[in-house]
Amino acid sequence: MEKRRILIVDNNDEFLALLENALGRLGHQVIVTGEREKALRRDDLDTFDLIISDLSDAEVKAFKMGAANYLRLPYNRDELREIVEQTLAHKLRYVDAPSILSHVHEKIEFQLPSDLALMNGVLEYLQERVAKLGLIRPERSNLFVALDEAFVNAVKHGNKNDPSKLLKITAELSPKEAAFTVEDEGEGFDVQQIPNPCDPANLFKTSGRGVLLIYNIMDEVEYNAQGNRVKMIKRPEGPVEAQLVDSNSPDDKHV
């Protein structure tokens, strides 16, 4: 089996060493650097199957996982799922959880093949970040359900389960809200044409139920004109400080 080439850019030396070792043990060729400019100057960026970067500063914490070139070799679902899940599990151990999310803006981006097998790791990571920041209590908000519906719609209906088409997922977390954007490479649809699941005539139809769930769970939902990108916003129920105190309660159990 030909080795995958993976580039990791991160300013945490301990995390770099840990992930380099973990992915190396899986049989991949892993290149690591803590210098963003040095990474951008590389003339072989298009030869990497996967690029993982965390280029944070005092104001913005930015984490990105891009697999745009992953399909240059035959697609291996189990192989990529292992890489994604191991990377995100290690990353969660090294991401700060500020006592008060007062000024930090966190941006998380994924660009992955359209495969639902990859989505569980992404869902768990996003939910854990939201919970650790104290922004929203996911188990009380059904956030997982809304994101899962958006991912399923994009993979199954947008990209038709075609792993050669990419799914782009972006999360932007701030003291005011958690905003999630899911974009596929499909033809899109007219959200106004979805049958109303609440209409008795459509009682036994499954189409439209996922979209209805998203609208009911999120505070704000907006589709682009083409219908292949949805932006969903969830806001805290109360002050962030109160959410943080509550989330640190000994009786608190996260899903």
N, C-alpha and C positions, 0 to 999 in steps of 0.2 A: 504494500500500500504506500503510495506516495505521501510524503509528509505534508501537512498543512503548514503554511507560513503565517505566523501570527505576530503582529507588532503591538506592543503594549507601551503606552506613554503615560507615566504617572510620576508625581513628585514625592511619593511615599516609597522609600527604598525597601522597607520591610515588606510592603504589599507586592512590590515588583518581584522581589526574590521568591516570595511565597507562590505567586501565580505562575512565574516562570517555571518553578519546580513542578507545580501541579500539572500544568499543561504539557510540560516536557515529558512527564511520566506517562502521559497519554500517547506519546509518540510524535508530537508535533515539534516543528522548528520554531522556537520562540525568540524573538528579538525584543529587548527591553531598553528603554531610555527614560531618563527623568527630565530631558530637555526638549521642550516643545519645538523651538526653532530648529534644533538639530534634526528632529523627526520630519519636519516639513521640508527640509532641504534634501531629504533622501530622493534619489532619482529612481528608486525601485518601488515606490508606494503602490503602484498598480499591480505588483506581483504578490501582495499579501492577500491571503484569503479572508483574513479577519483583522480589523484594527480596533483596539480597545484603548480608549484615552480618558484621562481624568485631568483636565486642565483648569483647576480651581484657583481662584484668587480670593482676596478679602471680601469681595462683594458677590461673586457668582461661583457656585459649585457646579461644575459641568462634567457629566459623565456620558460617554458615547461608546456604543458598540456597533460597528458597521461591518456587514458581511456582503457587501455589494459584489465582491469578486469570488465569493465562495463557490459558485457554480462553474468555475473554470475547470474543475474536476468533477467526476460523477458525484451526484448529491448523495450524502450519507446522513440520514436523519438522526440516527442514534449518536453518531460521532459529533454532530453540531449540538445536539441537545446536551450532551455531556460537557462540551466546552462552555455553553451558555450557563448551565446550572452551576458548574464549578466556579466559573468566574464571578457570578453574582453572589454565590454563597460566601466566597472569600471577600468580595467587595463590601458586603454588609458588615463585616467585622472591622473594617477600617474607615467607615464613613462616620464622621462626627455627628453626634446628636446634641445640638446646642440646647442650653437650658431654656432659652427663649429665642424663638425664630423672629427676631426683631428687624434684621436688616439683610439676612442672607437670602439670595435668590438661587434656587437649585434647579438646574436644567438637566434632564436625562433624555437621551436619544437612543433609539434602537432602529437599525435598518437590517431586517432579517428576511430570509426566504419565507414565503407564505406556507407555513406548516403549523398546524395547531399543536403539534408535539412540542414545539419550542415555546409556546405561549405561557405554559404554567409557571416556568421559571421567571419569566418577565412579570407576570401577574403578582407572584409572591414578592418579588423585589420591590415593585412599585407600592404595593400595600404596606410592606415593612417600612419603607422610607417615609410614607405618609404617617404611619403610626409612630415611628421614632421621633419625628419632628413635632409630634403633638398637634399637628394641624387639624386632622380629622380622625375620629375613631372609626376605622373601617368596618368593624364588626357591627356598629350601630347604624352605619350609613348605607350598607349594601353596595359599597363602592366596588368590591370585587365582582359582583354580579353585573354591574353596568359595564365595567371594562371588559369582562369576559364576553358579554354580548357584542360589544363593539369589535373585538378581535375576531370572533366567530363570523360576524357579518362580513368583515373585510376579507378574511381568508376564503370563506366558502362562497359567498355571493359576489364579492368584488373580484378577487383574483382566481376564483373557480378552483381552489385547492392546487394551484399551479406554483410549485416551489421556485420556478424560474422568475416569477414576479415577486417583487419585494413589498414588504409591509413596513411602513415607517411609523413609529410610535414615539411621541414626544410628551414628556411630562414637565411642566413648569410649576414649581412650588414656591410660594411666597407667603408672607404673613396673612395676606388677604384671601388666598384661594389656592386650590389645586386644579390646574388646567391640564387636560389630556387631549392630545390630537392623534387621531388614527387615520392614516391615509393609505389607500391601496392603489394599484395600477390598473384597476378595472375600468369599465366603461361608465360606471356610476349609475345612479337611478334618481328618480324624482320622488322625494320623500312624501310629497303631497298625494302621490298615487297609491300609497300603501293602504290596503283595506283597514278600516278601523276595527281593531279586535274587540272593542266594546259594543259594536253593533251586533245585535242578536243574529243577524244574517251571516255574520262571520264567526260565530261562536266556536266552531270546530276547525277553523282555519288557523294554521300556525304562523303564516306570513304576517309580519308586522308586530308580533308580540315582543320581539327583542328590541325594536325601536321604541315601542311604548314603555318598556321597562327602563330604558335609558332616560327617556324624558321624565319618568316618574321619580327616578333616583337622583338625577343630577339637578343642580339649580339652574343651569343654563346649557342648552344644546344648540349647536349651529352647524348646518351642513353647507358645504360650498355649492356653487351653482351646478357643477357636474354631478355631485352626489357621491364622490369617491373619497371625500375627506370630512370627518366629523370632529368638531371641537366640543369638549364636554367640561363643564366647570362645576366644581363642588366647593362650597364655602364652609368655614367653621360655624358651628352652631352658637358658639360664644367666644369670648376673648381667648387668644392663643394661650396666655398664661394659665387660665383656668383649665384648658384642655390638657396642658402639660402636667399640672398637678394631678388631675384626674387619671391621666394615662400612667402615672407612676405609682398608682395605688396598688398595694399588695394583692388586692382581690381582682385586679384587672387581668383579663385573659384575652389575648389577641387571637383572631382566627388564623 
